[in-house]
């Protein structure tokens, strides 16, 4: 239940960033993520599934953004990709309802560490991307915490 509050707080931050950012591609990613988060809170199964699919699509769009946006330096591309690729992988894995998705959530340490590097090294370089990167980092942190809980319960 506490995970929902973290996601709501991140969603509010993302909403503020949505209106502050003039880049249309970034706004498209952020808007999609905000809609996806909203859909996951609707207590109807199909809405939640659509939210997870939309979030996976926005993470894929983040990878496209990192690879195609000019001018963007290689280190920035690498950190954005290090955040997006594991999140996309685990989202697809979860959407497909494959076994052991919970334990596989331990790979979410990669996006969390990448986000911490962004926060503590050169945050000003990521001014336009910080909205969707924060939403992805919160999602990764939640999945990591859930994986740790599952890992502790397994014998």
C-alpha positions as CSV (number, residue, x, y, z in Angstrom):
1,X,0.0,0.0,0.0
2,X,2.8,2.4,0.8
3,X,4.2,1.9,-2.7
4,X,1.1,3.6,-4.1
5,X,1.9,6.8,-2.2
6,X,5.4,6.8,-3.6
7,X,4.0,6.5,-7.1
8,X,1.5,9.2,-6.5
9,X,4.2,11.6,-5.3
10,X,6.3,10.8,-8.3
11,X,3.3,11.3,-10.5
12,X,2.7,14.8,-9.1
13,X,6.4,15.6,-9.7
14,X,6.0,14.3,-13.2
15,X,2.9,16.4,-13.8
16,X,4.8,19.6,-12.7
17,X,7.6,18.6,-15.0
18,X,5.1,18.0,-17.8
19,X,4.0,21.7,-17.8
20,X,7.5,23.0,-17.3
21,X,9.1,21.2,-20.3
22,X,8.8,22.6,-23.8
23,X,10.2,19.5,-25.6
24,X,7.3,17.7,-27.3
25,X,8.9,14.3,-27.2
26,X,9.6,14.6,-23.5
27,X,6.1,15.7,-22.9
28,X,4.8,12.7,-24.9
29,X,6.8,10.3,-22.7
30,X,5.7,12.1,-19.5
31,X,2.1,12.3,-20.5
32,X,2.0,8.6,-21.4
33,X,3.6,7.7,-18.1
34,X,1.1,9.9,-16.2
35,X,-1.8,8.2,-18.0
36,X,-0.3,4.8,-17.4
37,X,0.1,5.5,-13.6
38,X,-3.5,6.7,-13.5
39,X,-4.8,3.6,-15.3
40,X,-3.0,1.3,-12.8
41,X,-4.9,2.9,-9.9
42,X,-8.3,2.1,-11.5
43,X,-9.6,-1.1,-9.7
44,X,-10.6,-2.8,-13.0
45,X,-8.2,-5.5,-14.2
46,X,-8.2,-4.4,-17.9
47,X,-7.4,-0.8,-17.0
48,X,-4.5,-1.9,-14.9
49,X,-3.2,-4.1,-17.7
50,X,-3.5,-1.2,-20.1
51,X,-1.6,1.0,-17.7
52,X,1.3,-1.5,-17.6
53,X,1.3,-1.8,-21.3
54,X,1.3,2.0,-21.8
55,X,4.1,2.3,-19.2
56,X,6.2,-0.2,-21.1
57,X,5.5,1.7,-24.3
58,X,6.7,4.9,-22.7
59,X,9.9,3.2,-21.5
60,X,10.5,2.0,-25.0
61,X,10.0,5.6,-26.2
62,X,12.6,6.6,-23.6
63,X,15.1,4.3,-25.3
64,X,14.3,5.8,-28.7
65,X,14.7,9.3,-27.1
66,X,18.1,8.4,-25.8
67,X,19.3,7.0,-29.1
68,X,17.9,9.6,-31.4
69,X,17.8,13.0,-29.5
70,X,20.5,15.4,-30.7
71,X,22.7,16.8,-29.2
72,X,23.0,14.3,-26.4
73,X,26.3,13.1,-25.2
74,X,27.3,9.4,-24.9
75,X,27.4,9.3,-21.1
76,X,23.9,10.7,-21.0
77,X,22.7,8.2,-23.5
78,X,24.3,5.4,-21.5
79,X,22.7,6.4,-18.2
80,X,19.2,6.9,-19.7
81,X,19.5,3.5,-21.5
82,X,20.8,1.8,-18.3
83,X,17.6,3.0,-16.6
84,X,15.2,2.1,-19.4
85,X,16.4,-1.3,-20.7
86,X,16.0,-3.3,-17.5
87,X,12.7,-1.6,-16.7
88,X,11.4,-2.4,-20.2
89,X,12.7,-6.0,-19.8
90,X,10.9,-6.6,-16.5
91,X,7.7,-4.9,-17.7
92,X,7.5,-7.2,-20.7
93,X,8.3,-10.1,-18.5
94,X,5.6,-9.2,-16.1
95,X,3.0,-8.4,-18.8
96,X,3.7,-11.9,-20.3
97,X,3.1,-13.3,-16.8
98,X,6.2,-15.4,-17.0
99,X,7.4,-17.2,-13.8
100,X,9.8,-15.6,-11.3
101,X,9.1,-12.0,-12.3
102,X,9.3,-11.0,-8.7
103,X,12.8,-12.4,-8.1
104,X,13.9,-11.0,-11.5
105,X,13.0,-7.6,-10.1
106,X,16.4,-7.6,-8.4
107,X,17.8,-6.4,-11.6
108,X,16.1,-3.1,-10.8
109,X,19.2,-2.2,-8.9
110,X,20.7,-1.1,-12.2
111,X,18.1,1.7,-12.9
112,X,18.2,2.8,-9.3
113,X,22.0,3.1,-9.3
114,X,21.9,4.9,-12.7
115,X,19.3,7.4,-11.3
116,X,21.5,8.0,-8.2
117,X,24.5,8.6,-10.5
118,X,22.4,11.2,-12.4
119,X,21.2,12.8,-9.1
120,X,24.6,13.1,-7.5
121,X,26.9,13.8,-10.5
122,X,25.4,16.2,-12.9
123,X,21.7,16.8,-12.5
124,X,21.7,20.0,-14.5
125,X,22.5,18.0,-17.7
126,X,19.2,16.1,-17.2
127,X,16.9,19.1,-16.7
128,X,14.5,18.1,-19.4
129,X,14.6,14.4,-18.8
130,X,14.3,14.4,-15.0
131,X,10.5,14.1,-15.0
132,X,10.3,10.7,-16.8
133,X,13.5,9.5,-15.3
134,X,12.1,10.1,-11.8
135,X,8.9,8.2,-12.6
136,X,11.0,5.3,-14.0
137,X,13.3,5.4,-10.9
138,X,10.3,5.2,-8.5
139,X,8.9,2.3,-10.5
140,X,12.3,0.5,-10.4
141,X,12.6,1.2,-6.7
142,X,9.2,-0.2,-6.0
143,X,9.9,-3.3,-8.0
144,X,13.3,-3.7,-6.3
145,X,11.7,-3.4,-2.9
146,X,9.0,-6.0,-3.8
147,X,11.7,-8.3,-5.2
148,X,13.6,-8.0,-1.9
149,X,10.4,-8.9,0.0
150,X,9.8,-11.9,-2.2
151,X,13.5,-12.9,-1.9
152,X,13.3,-12.8,1.9
153,X,10.2,-15.0,2.0
154,X,11.6,-17.7,-0.2
155,X,13.2,-20.6,1.7
